[in-house]
Amino acid sequence: MKKYLSFIKIEHTLFSLPMIYSGVFLAAREAPSWSLLGLVLTAAVGARLVAMTLNRIIDREIDKRNPRTIGRELPSGAMKLAESYLVLIAGLALYLLSAKLISDFCFNLSPIPLIVFIIYPYLKRFTPLAHFGVGMGLAMGPLGGFFAVTGSAERLGEAMLLPLFNLFWATGFDIIYSTLDEEFDRKAGLFSFPSRFGKKRALMISGALHLLSFGVLVALVAISLKALIALPFLALSGFLLWLEQRKAEDVELAFFKINIVVGLSILLMVLVSVL
């Protein structure tokens, strides 16, 4: 069990779950049913399994050459490739079944994230814009949560600010994470902002993206939430984004710990505004 949990990095779901549920509550404007909340959770976990497993399978040969990742389950031999495909199938079944039980509309849209999950790992072989693949993958989370409630695209305009925030936010923090592999990516011919533009310039781009993400949050409060009680959480989110940039050298703190609090802060901001 420890091996499988390490392989799928289930704790990383904490990046996406608060934003997914933010989309749910933004759409519902009231407390949704427990059954819907449960199905959103299982869909999110299934999607996370698929995304991480595909990334590990597709990148396994690269991970063998990278000193930072050689100890991962596939390159180290701790897990067989066949086992990883079983995890992939289990995650795919959980995701698709949950989407179907939520609504036919969600099930019909369910292949779209899967396409992103397949394409994203290959992008770093061709373009430094690969970071936006991570942003795009996470941006679909709150949109999926919104659609789980509405069951249609009629309120699509109202739904777009949270995904836009996720796009800028996740792309920015993926750039921070990629600084760990700056030298390896350069030697291996892989594309990332740090390997192509240098760490200093890459972090400047990350900072600009996080500034844009905060601007989107301001628009969310002004246009969708329209609640003064949201302002303290907006200020907290802005402070955390600033702190993430200040602590970018400490990737463990900036990427893993601060980002979890950012997501929770935004979920609370939505909850206190709409409930």
N, C-alpha and C positions, 0 to 999 in steps of 0.2 A: 504493500500500500504506500509506504514511504517513497519507493521508487517511482510509482505512477504519479503521485502528487507532486513530486519534484519535477517530473517530466512535463506535466501540463501547467505548472506554476499557477495553481488554482487561486492563490492569493492575489494574483494580478486582476482577478475579476473585480476587486475592490476599486480599480480605476474606472471601470465601466458601469457597474451596477448603480451607483448613486445617480449617474447621468441618465441611465435608462429609466429609472424610477422618476427622475425629474420630468422626463417626457410624459410618463404616465399621469402624474398629478397635474401637470400643466394642461393636459387634454381633458382630464376628468373634472377638475375644479371642485372635487369632493373626494371622499374616501372610496376608492374602487372596491370591488368585491375581493374577498380573500382568494377566491379561486383564480381570478385574473392575475392578482399579484403573484400567486404561486406559479402560474403558467409563464408569466414574464420571467420569473427567476429561472425556471428550467430551460426556457428558450435561451436566456443569456448564458447560462452555464454550458449548454450544448454548443452554442456558437463559439464560446471561448475555447472549448475543447477542439473544435474543428480548426479554428484559426491558429492556435498554438501548435497543434500536431502537424498541420500542413507546413508551418514555418520550420519546425524541427526536421521534418522529412526532407523538404526541398533543400535545406541548408546543411544537411548532415556532412557533406564532403568539405564544405567550407569550414564547418565547426571543427573538423578533424585537424585542420591546419592552424587554427587560431588558439594560442596558448590559453586565452581566457575561457574558451568554450570547449576545449578538448575533453574536459571532465564530464560533459553532459552525457545523458544516458545513451543516446545513439552512437556518437563518435567514440565513446569509451567502451562500448560493447556491453554495458550494464543492461541494456534493453535491446531486444532483437527488432529488426525492421518489421517483421510480421506482427509483433506486439503493438507497435505504434499504429499500424493500420487498423488493428482491432479497436484501439482507443478512438481513432478517427471515425470509424463506422458507428461506434457507440455514441459519440458526440453528435454526429450527423443525424442519427435516428432520434435522439432526444430533442434536437433543435427543430427538425421538420415536424415531428409529432406535436410538439408544443405549439408551433406556429399554426398547424392545422386545427388544433383544439381552440386556439384563440379566435380565429376567423378564417374564412376562405381567402379574404383579401390579404391577410398577413401571409398565408401559405403561398399565395400566388407571387408575392414579392420576395419570398424567402431565398430564391436562388441568387438574388442580387448581391447580398453580402458574401455569399460563397465565392462568387466570381472575384470580388475584391480580395478575399483571403488567398485565392490561388495566384492571382497576379502579383500581389504585393511582394512576396519574397524574391521574385525575379528582378524587381525594379533596380535594386542596388547593383546589379550586374551591368546596367545600362545608363542610369541617370541618378544624380544626387537628389533629384526630386522624389526619390524613394521614400523620404521621410513623410511626404504627404500621403503615401499609401497607408501608413499607420494612422494618420489623422483621418483619412477617409473611412477606414475600418471602424474607428471609435465614433466617428460622427454619425454612423448609421444607428448607433445604440439608442440615443434619445428619440430619434425619428421612429424607430421600431416601437419604442414604448408609447409614443403618441398615437401611432397607427393601431396599437393593440387596443386602445380605448375607442378611437373614432371608427375604426373599421372601414375607412375610406380616405381619399385624398382631398376631401372638400375643404378642410381647414389647413391645407398645406402651407400657406403663407405664414400662419400663426406658428407653425411647427418648426420653421427653418432657423430661428435664432439659436436654439440650443445646439443643433448639429453644426452650425457655423462656428460657434464657440469651441466645440469639441475639435473641429478641424484645425483651428489655429493653435489651441492649447496642446493637443496631442502631438502635432507636428513639432511644436517648440520643444516639448520635453523629450521627444525622440532624438532630436538633435543633441540635447544634453547627454542622453544615454550613449549616443554614438561616439562621443569623445573618448570613451573607453577603448575604442578600436581604431583610433585615428591612424596609428602607425601600421597596424596590420592591414587595414583597408587600403592604405596607400601602396604597400608592397604587393598586395594581392590583386591590385587593379580594380578594386571595388569602389563604388561611387557613394560618397556621403559628403555632407557639407564640411565636416572637419578634415577629411582626407583631401578634398578638392580645393578648399578655400582657406584652410588652416583653422585651428581651434578658436582663436580670438574672433575672427570674422564670423565663424559659424555661431558662436554664442551671441554675437550681436544680432544675427538674423533670428535666433531663437528669442531674444529679448523683444525684437520688433513684432514677432508673431504673438507673443504673450501680451504685448501692449494692445494689439488688434483684438485679441480674445477678450481683454477687459472691456474694450470699447463695445464689443458685442453684448457683454453682460449688462452694461449701462443701458443699451438699447432694449434689452430684454425687460429690465425693470421699468423703463419708461413706457414701453409700448404694450407689453403683455401683462406684467405683474401689477403695475400701478398701485403699489402699496409702500407706504413709508416704512413699515416694519421690515421691508426687504433691505433697507439701506445699510444697517450694521453688517449684514451678511455679504452685501456687495463690497463694503469696505474691507471686510476680512478676506474675501477672495482676492481683491486687488493686492492687499498686503502679502498674501501667500504667494501670488505670482511674482511679485517683486522679490520676496525672500528666496524663491526658487532660483531666480537669476543670480542673486548674491551668493548663494550656496552652490552654484553650479559645479565648482571644483569637487565638492563632496557629492558624488553621483548617488550614493546610497541614500543620503538625506534628501537631496533635491528630487530625484526621480521617484523613489519608492515611498518615502514617508510624507513629504509635503504634498505630493500630488493626491494622495488618498484623502488628506484633509481638505484640499481644494474641492474635490468632488462632493464630499459630505457637506461642505459649506454651501455649495450651490443647491444641493437637494434641500437643505434646511431653508434656504432662501425662498425656494419655490413653495415648500410646504406651508411656511408661516404666511405666505402671501395669498394662497388660494384656498386654504382650508379654514 
